[in-house]
Amino acid sequence: MAGYELTRERRLTRIKRKVRQFFGPWGVFIQGFVEHPVMVGSIIPSSRYTIRKMLAPVDWDRCKLFVEYGPGVGTFCRPVLDRLARDGTLIVIDTNPLFIDYLKRTIGDSRFIAVHGSAEDVEDIIRAHGHDHADYVLSGLPFSTLPDGVGPRIAAATARAVRPGGAFLTYQFSKVARDLTAQYFDRVDDGFEWLNVLPCVLAWGWKAEN
């Protein structure tokens, strides 16, 4: 690498670090969106209204493993951990190493596991951490912009990973995630949250009890 290129790269690295330090989690979130816009659903984290409504149907007494796809800077992580039992586990999966690194540095909870990987591999990931099934899976992934075939593979893998009686929770600005969920789960409950930027479609896909 030429000297001027190395100097430029170092300067950009310093600028990124200063932006993250100045804006905190917002800086990390914005950088993640800029670098991987197809994989980040929004440049603005979900509102507290969306979080509360999305998590409301969860039976926390029966939740030992909660999984989240695309956690970003942890907007949902802390509310989930606040509700999760002491012996429960939260596994988050993200393809962006920037977010995973940030979460590992900022969430010091023994119940929390951050994995750099793909939601398509959720079955292998939960088995690698000693679980057979997830009770609930939450996703804010932008299914409408994912590469062809990725969305259906994630939905199918999630349906296999969720235990009977569990659910796949999705929030997105379009109905793509909701419609995919309906193809793989026995029942879908619909919702909508206006108090979010942008307003978003909520869906809870339930797997029938055996």
C-alpha positions as CSV (number, residue, x, y, z in Angstrom):
1,M,0.0,0.0,0.0
2,A,1.4,3.4,-1.0
3,G,2.3,5.9,1.8
4,Y,-0.5,8.3,0.9
5,E,-3.1,5.5,0.9
6,L,-1.9,4.3,4.3
7,T,-2.1,7.9,5.7
8,R,-5.6,8.3,4.2
9,E,-6.8,5.0,5.7
10,R,-5.4,6.0,9.1
11,R,-7.1,9.4,8.9
12,L,-10.4,7.8,8.1
13,T,-10.0,5.3,11.0
14,R,-9.4,8.2,13.4
15,I,-12.4,10.1,12.0
16,K,-14.7,7.1,12.5
17,R,-13.4,6.5,16.0
18,K,-14.1,10.2,16.9
19,V,-17.6,10.0,15.4
20,R,-18.4,6.9,17.5
21,Q,-17.0,8.5,20.6
22,F,-18.9,11.8,20.1
23,F,-22.3,10.3,19.2
24,G,-22.0,7.1,21.3
25,P,-24.3,4.3,20.1
26,W,-25.8,6.6,17.5
27,G,-22.4,7.0,15.9
28,V,-21.9,3.3,15.8
29,F,-25.4,2.8,14.4
30,I,-25.0,5.4,11.7
31,Q,-21.6,4.0,10.7
32,G,-23.1,0.5,10.4
33,F,-25.9,1.8,8.2
34,V,-23.5,3.7,5.9
35,E,-21.2,0.7,5.5
36,H,-23.9,-1.9,5.2
37,P,-27.2,-0.2,4.2
38,V,-28.7,-3.4,2.7
39,M,-28.4,-5.3,6.0
40,V,-29.5,-2.5,8.3
41,G,-33.3,-1.9,8.4
42,S,-33.1,1.8,9.4
43,I,-30.7,4.6,10.1
44,I,-32.8,5.3,13.3
45,P,-33.2,2.7,16.1
46,S,-36.7,1.5,17.0
47,S,-38.8,3.6,19.4
48,R,-39.6,2.6,23.0
49,Y,-43.2,2.2,21.8
50,T,-42.2,-0.3,19.2
51,I,-40.1,-2.2,21.7
52,R,-42.9,-2.4,24.3
53,K,-45.5,-3.5,21.8
54,M,-43.2,-6.0,20.1
55,L,-42.2,-7.8,23.3
56,A,-45.7,-7.6,25.0
57,P,-46.9,-11.1,23.8
58,V,-43.8,-12.9,25.1
59,D,-44.4,-15.4,27.9
60,W,-41.2,-14.6,29.9
61,D,-41.9,-17.4,32.4
62,R,-41.4,-19.9,29.6
63,C,-38.5,-18.1,27.9
64,K,-35.1,-19.7,28.4
65,L,-33.6,-18.8,25.1
66,F,-34.4,-15.5,23.2
67,V,-32.6,-14.9,19.9
68,E,-32.4,-11.7,18.0
69,Y,-31.3,-11.1,14.4
70,G,-29.7,-7.8,13.5
71,P,-29.4,-6.3,17.0
72,G,-27.6,-3.2,15.8
73,V,-26.4,-1.2,18.9
74,G,-28.7,-3.2,21.3
75,T,-31.9,-1.2,21.2
76,F,-33.9,-4.4,22.0
77,C,-31.1,-6.2,23.9
78,R,-31.4,-4.3,27.2
79,P,-35.2,-4.4,27.3
80,V,-35.1,-8.2,26.6
81,L,-32.5,-8.7,29.4
82,D,-34.6,-6.7,31.8
83,R,-37.5,-9.1,31.3
84,L,-35.5,-12.4,30.8
85,A,-35.2,-14.9,33.7
86,R,-32.0,-15.1,35.6
87,D,-31.3,-18.5,34.0
88,G,-32.3,-17.4,30.5
89,T,-30.0,-16.6,27.6
90,L,-30.1,-14.0,24.9
91,I,-28.2,-14.8,21.7
92,V,-27.9,-12.0,19.1
93,I,-26.7,-12.6,15.6
94,D,-25.3,-10.0,13.2
95,T,-23.3,-10.1,10.0
96,N,-21.7,-6.7,10.9
97,P,-18.6,-7.1,13.1
98,L,-18.9,-3.4,14.1
99,F,-22.1,-4.0,15.9
100,I,-21.0,-7.3,17.5
101,D,-17.8,-5.7,18.8
102,Y,-19.8,-2.8,20.2
103,L,-22.3,-5.0,22.0
104,K,-19.5,-7.2,23.5
105,R,-17.8,-4.1,24.9
106,T,-21.0,-2.5,26.3
107,I,-23.2,-5.3,27.5
108,G,-21.7,-7.0,30.6
109,D,-24.4,-9.6,31.3
110,S,-23.5,-13.3,31.7
111,R,-26.8,-14.2,30.0
112,F,-25.8,-12.3,26.8
113,I,-24.0,-13.9,23.8
114,A,-23.2,-11.9,20.7
115,V,-22.4,-13.9,17.5
116,H,-20.9,-12.6,14.3
117,G,-22.7,-14.7,11.8
118,S,-25.8,-15.1,9.6
119,A,-29.3,-15.7,10.7
120,E,-29.5,-18.5,8.1
121,D,-27.3,-20.5,10.5
122,V,-29.4,-20.0,13.6
123,E,-29.9,-23.7,14.2
124,D,-26.2,-24.4,14.3
125,I,-25.6,-21.3,16.4
126,I,-28.1,-22.2,19.1
127,R,-26.8,-25.8,19.2
128,A,-23.2,-24.6,19.5
129,H,-24.4,-22.8,22.7
130,G,-26.1,-25.8,24.2
131,H,-29.7,-25.3,23.1
132,D,-32.0,-27.5,21.0
133,H,-34.6,-24.8,20.2
134,A,-35.3,-21.1,20.8
135,D,-38.4,-20.0,22.6
136,Y,-38.6,-16.7,20.7
137,V,-36.8,-15.1,17.8
138,L,-36.9,-11.4,17.1
139,S,-35.9,-9.9,13.8
140,G,-35.6,-6.3,12.5
141,L,-33.8,-7.4,9.4
142,P,-34.8,-5.6,6.2
143,F,-36.3,-8.7,4.4
144,S,-37.3,-6.5,1.5
145,T,-33.7,-5.6,0.6
146,L,-32.0,-8.9,1.4
147,P,-30.3,-10.7,-1.5
148,D,-32.5,-13.1,-3.4
149,G,-33.3,-16.3,-1.5
150,V,-31.8,-15.2,1.8
151,G,-35.2,-14.1,3.3
152,P,-36.9,-17.4,2.7
153,R,-33.9,-19.4,4.0
154,I,-33.9,-17.3,7.2
155,A,-37.6,-17.8,7.7
156,A,-37.4,-21.6,7.1
157,A,-34.4,-22.0,9.4
158,T,-36.2,-19.9,12.1
159,A,-39.4,-22.1,11.8
160,R,-37.2,-25.1,12.5
161,A,-35.4,-23.4,15.3
162,V,-38.4,-22.2,17.3
163,R,-40.0,-24.6,19.8
164,P,-43.7,-25.5,19.6
165,G,-45.6,-22.7,21.2
166,G,-42.8,-20.2,20.5
167,A,-42.9,-17.4,18.1
168,F,-41.0,-15.4,15.4
169,L,-41.3,-11.7,16.0
170,T,-40.7,-9.3,13.2
171,Y,-40.9,-5.5,12.6
172,Q,-40.3,-3.9,9.3
173,F,-41.5,-0.9,7.2
174,S,-43.1,-3.2,4.7
175,K,-45.1,-6.5,4.9
176,V,-42.4,-8.6,3.4
177,A,-41.3,-10.1,6.7
178,R,-44.9,-10.6,7.8
179,D,-45.8,-12.5,4.6
180,L,-42.7,-14.7,4.7
181,T,-43.6,-15.5,8.3
182,A,-47.0,-16.6,7.3
183,Q,-45.5,-19.2,4.9
184,Y,-43.7,-21.0,7.7
185,F,-45.7,-20.5,10.9
186,D,-49.1,-21.7,11.9
187,R,-50.6,-18.4,12.9
188,V,-49.6,-14.8,12.5
189,D,-50.9,-11.9,14.6
190,D,-50.6,-8.5,13.0
191,G,-49.8,-5.1,14.5
192,F,-48.6,-1.7,13.6
193,E,-46.7,1.1,15.4
194,W,-47.2,4.7,14.3
195,L,-44.8,6.1,16.9
196,N,-41.7,5.0,15.2
197,V,-39.4,6.5,12.5
198,L,-40.7,5.3,10.1
199,P,-44.0,3.7,11.3
200,C,-43.6,-0.1,11.1
201,V,-45.5,-3.3,10.5
202,L,-45.3,-5.7,13.4
203,A,-46.0,-9.5,13.2
204,W,-45.9,-12.4,15.6
205,G,-45.7,-15.8,13.9
206,W,-46.7,-18.6,16.3
207,K,-45.7,-22.3,16.0
208,A,-48.5,-24.6,17.1
209,E,-48.1,-26.6,20.3
210,N,-47.6,-30.3,19.7
